[in-house]
Structures are given as C-alpha cells and as structure tokens.
Amino acid sequence: MREKSFATKGDAVIVTGAAGGIGAATVENLVNQGIFVFAVDKNSEALSKILAGIDPKNVLTQAIAADVTSEKDCQSVCEAAKSKGIRVKGLVNNAAVGAFNMSVESTSFEDWQRIISINLTSLYLMAKYALPLIRSAGGGAVVNISSIHAYATSTGVAPYAAAKGGVLALTRTMALDLAPDNIRVVCIIPGATDTPMLRQHAEREGKTLAELGFPSSENAIGRIAQPEEVADVIAFALSRGASFITGSSLIPDGGILAKF
Ligand SMILES: NC(=O)c1ccc[n+]([C@@H]2O[C@H](COP(=O)([O-])OP(=O)(O)OC[C@H]3O[C@@H](n4cnc5c(N)ncnc54)[C@H](O)[C@@H]3O)[C@@H](O)[C@H]2O)c1
C-alpha cells in the first residue's frame, strides 16, 4: 500500500471548491509540487482569475466549471479528468457553503436540503465517479474537508454541523471499503480560517471577525488560520508521508478543540 496510496509529481488530483480560500491555496500548493490539478468550481469567473494567478499558462491546471450537487456535472468532471490521460491519484472534496443563524426550527426544508446537498451529498457524488480513476491508477487518497463543527459546535449551525458530522462518518466507512484498493480516505477538521466564507459571514452580520469572536483566546494559538496552513495539511494527507493514515482526521484548529 505504501508505494501506491499517495500523489506525487506528475500525478493528478481533483480539487473541488478550487476558487475559494482553502481550495485555491490547495491548488497552489499541489501545483508547486508539480502535481496536475483538475480545479473544479461552480464560480467559473472566480476560478479563471485564481488559476491565472497560480498557473498562467495552464501547464499544471485545468479549470472545470461544475456544480458538485449535480450528478451529471460530477460525472463530466471525472470524464474530463480521465480523457486528459494523467494518473488521477487524489480527490479533495472541499466545496461547501457556510450556513449561519440556522437552528432546526428556523431552517426551511429547502435550505436544509440545499446545504446537505452541497456540504455532504456532493462528496458522495464526486467520490462515486472519481474512485474508478484512482483505483485504475493503482490507488491514491480522498481527502474530505469537514470542520470543527463535526466534533464541537455552536448555536445556529444545524444543517452545517449535521453535514460536517456526516463527512467525518462518511470518511470512516469509505476508508474501510477502499483500503483493499490502496485508497486512503482522510478527513480534515479545520478551525476558523480566513477565507471568503468567513469574511462574507462577517459582512452579512455587519461585524468584524474579531467582533464575531473568531480570533479568539479560546483557540490556543489565539488567531484564525490562513488558508495556506490548511492547504499544507491537505497536501500532507495526499502525500507519501501520510501513507499509514486512513479513516481518521487531521485537525488544523489552532487548539480550539483542546479546551472544555
Ligand atoms: N473558512 C473556515 O473558517 C472553515 C472552517 C472549517 C471548515 N471549512 C471548510 O473548508 C472548505 C473550504 O471552505 P472555504 O472557507 O475555503 O470556503 P470558500 O467559500 O472560500 O470556498 C468554497 C468554494 O466552493 C465553491 N462551491 C460552493 N458550492 C459549490 C457547488 N455546488 N459546486 C461547486 N463549487 C461550489 C464556491 O464557489 C467557493 O469557491 C469547506 O468545506 C468549508 O466548510 C472552512
């Protein structure tokens, strides 16, 4: 398993939510290692801008505009990846939406289904169509981005926390199913990270991140993460160094979960 279950220079990885904060930092990290990235996002305009900055000549990236809640789009992403002819050794299931001020009672059924669909069901859909590619490459890794809300949470995040808890459970069961194929499945549990998701939340609330309590002493390190710090952990999960890690979580949370 050790020699097969990771991505390295010359391999390809699919990254969803590639135009967002953590997604773009992950694309940059992988490209810097010589890994080809199929960069997937619903927001094609933002995606083009991001990739123009990271890989202006499109040598190591291919932008794919897709909605990961659509089975047809997920299938098309994987068909495009297959047709490129590079070994696909990894999938980073990163796309998601933030959802705040949403208790069970205040969340409409429509919003509940929308958030679960983006933040949980899309991981199943992308994996369903990407796994045959990773298997035919001899193995690799799926990295599922969850959140500290899978472990400890707060008020007003019912659909988000439910989805992220589901991502953790999905990671465990996928890891068991896929170990015989040299495919590792790893969950990432980021704490608050300085990305458009968090900044848009602050804007909607008309408050600064500090006023919302994000750079907090509750967090042992006392600040929020930069997206590159989470991307480093994602890249590690895909790498040879993580060849004995599967079915468990890596937790770049600055220490927030260490406290009562
Ligand atoms: N920022 C944080 O504080 C934080 C903390 C814990 C976990 N996370 C998780 O990290 C991941 C990345 O978050 P981020 O903060 O970089 O968010 P972000 O909003 O900056 O990026 C998310 C990206 O996903 C894309 N996306 C959304 N719905 C999509 C869809 N249906 N199809 C395709 N693309 C879609 C968006 O266009 C966006 O580019 C998410 O899974 C998020 O839940 C973030």
The ligand as an SDF file (V2000), in Angstrom:
LIG
                    3D

 44 48  0  0  0  0  0  0  0  0999 V2000
  -13.2640   29.0500    6.4040 N   0  0  0  0  0  0  0  0  0  0  0  0
  -13.4430   28.4030    7.5220 C   0  0  0  0  0  0  0  0  0  0  0  0
  -13.4180   29.0010    8.6180 O   0  0  0  0  0  0  0  0  0  0  0  0
  -13.6730   26.9110    7.5090 C   0  0  0  0  0  0  0  0  0  0  0  0
  -13.6020   26.2270    8.7350 C   0  0  0  0  0  0  0  0  0  0  0  0
  -13.8250   24.8510    8.7490 C   0  0  0  0  0  0  0  0  0  0  0  0
  -14.0760   24.1910    7.5800 C   0  0  0  0  0  0  0  0  0  0  0  0
  -14.1380   24.8690    6.3980 N   0  0  0  0  0  0  0  0  0  0  0  0
  -14.4100   24.1060    5.1860 C   0  0  0  0  0  0  0  0  0  0  0  0
  -13.3620   24.2900    4.2670 O   0  0  0  0  0  0  0  0  0  0  0  0
  -13.8650   24.1390    2.9420 C   0  0  0  0  0  0  0  0  0  0  0  0
  -13.4820   25.3410    2.0920 C   0  0  0  0  0  0  0  0  0  0  0  0
  -14.0790   26.4940    2.6800 O   0  0  0  0  0  0  0  0  0  0  0  0
  -13.5950   27.9860    2.3990 P   0  0  0  0  0  0  0  0  0  0  0  0
  -13.6250   28.6650    3.6830 O   0  0  0  0  0  0  0  0  0  0  0  0
  -12.3860   27.9820    1.5530 O   0  0  0  0  0  0  0  0  0  0  0  0
  -14.8750   28.4980    1.5860 O   0  0  0  0  0  0  0  0  0  0  0  0
  -14.9960   29.4670    0.3180 P   0  0  0  0  0  0  0  0  0  0  0  0
  -16.3980   29.9810    0.3700 O   0  0  0  0  0  0  0  0  0  0  0  0
  -13.8720   30.4350    0.2690 O   0  0  0  0  0  0  0  0  0  0  0  0
  -14.8270   28.4480   -0.8860 O   0  0  0  0  0  0  0  0  0  0  0  0
  -15.8020   27.4790   -1.2160 C   0  0  0  0  0  0  0  0  0  0  0  0
  -15.8010   27.2890   -2.7130 C   0  0  0  0  0  0  0  0  0  0  0  0
  -16.7400   26.2540   -3.0250 O   0  0  0  0  0  0  0  0  0  0  0  0
  -17.4300   26.6430   -4.2050 C   0  0  0  0  0  0  0  0  0  0  0  0
  -18.7380   25.9750   -4.2570 N   0  0  0  0  0  0  0  0  0  0  0  0
  -19.7980   26.1720   -3.4250 C   0  0  0  0  0  0  0  0  0  0  0  0
  -20.8260   25.4070   -3.8130 N   0  0  0  0  0  0  0  0  0  0  0  0
  -20.4190   24.7230   -4.9080 C   0  0  0  0  0  0  0  0  0  0  0  0
  -21.0450   23.7910   -5.7690 C   0  0  0  0  0  0  0  0  0  0  0  0
  -22.3000   23.4160   -5.5730 N   0  0  0  0  0  0  0  0  0  0  0  0
  -20.3280   23.2770   -6.7870 N   0  0  0  0  0  0  0  0  0  0  0  0
  -19.0370   23.6630   -6.9890 C   0  0  0  0  0  0  0  0  0  0  0  0
  -18.3920   24.5520   -6.2160 N   0  0  0  0  0  0  0  0  0  0  0  0
  -19.0830   25.0830   -5.1970 C   0  0  0  0  0  0  0  0  0  0  0  0
  -17.5810   28.1650   -4.0890 C   0  0  0  0  0  0  0  0  0  0  0  0
  -17.8350   28.7640   -5.3530 O   0  0  0  0  0  0  0  0  0  0  0  0
  -16.2540   28.5550   -3.4780 C   0  0  0  0  0  0  0  0  0  0  0  0
  -15.3070   28.8960   -4.4720 O   0  0  0  0  0  0  0  0  0  0  0  0
  -15.3670   23.9320    3.0880 C   0  0  0  0  0  0  0  0  0  0  0  0
  -15.6480   22.5570    3.0770 O   0  0  0  0  0  0  0  0  0  0  0  0
  -15.6620   24.5290    4.4450 C   0  0  0  0  0  0  0  0  0  0  0  0
  -16.8460   24.0060    5.0230 O   0  0  0  0  0  0  0  0  0  0  0  0
  -13.9310   26.2250    6.3410 C   0  0  0  0  0  0  0  0  0  0  0  0
  1  2  1  0
  2  3  2  0
  2  4  1  0
  4  5  1  0
  4 44  2  0
  5  6  2  0
  6  7  1  0
  7  8  2  0
  8  9  1  0
  8 44  1  0
  9 10  1  0
  9 42  1  0
 10 11  1  0
 11 12  1  0
 11 40  1  0
 12 13  1  0
 13 14  1  0
 14 15  2  0
 14 16  1  0
 14 17  1  0
 17 18  1  0
 18 19  2  0
 18 20  1  0
 18 21  1  0
 21 22  1  0
 22 23  1  0
 23 24  1  0
 23 38  1  0
 24 25  1  0
 25 26  1  0
 25 36  1  0
 26 27  1  0
 26 35  1  0
 27 28  2  0
 28 29  1  0
 29 30  1  0
 29 35  2  0
 30 31  1  0
 30 32  2  0
 32 33  1  0
 33 34  2  0
 34 35  1  0
 36 37  1  0
 36 38  1  0
 38 39  1  0
 40 41  1  0
 40 42  1  0
 42 43  1  0
M  CHG  2   8   1  16  -1
M  END
$$$$
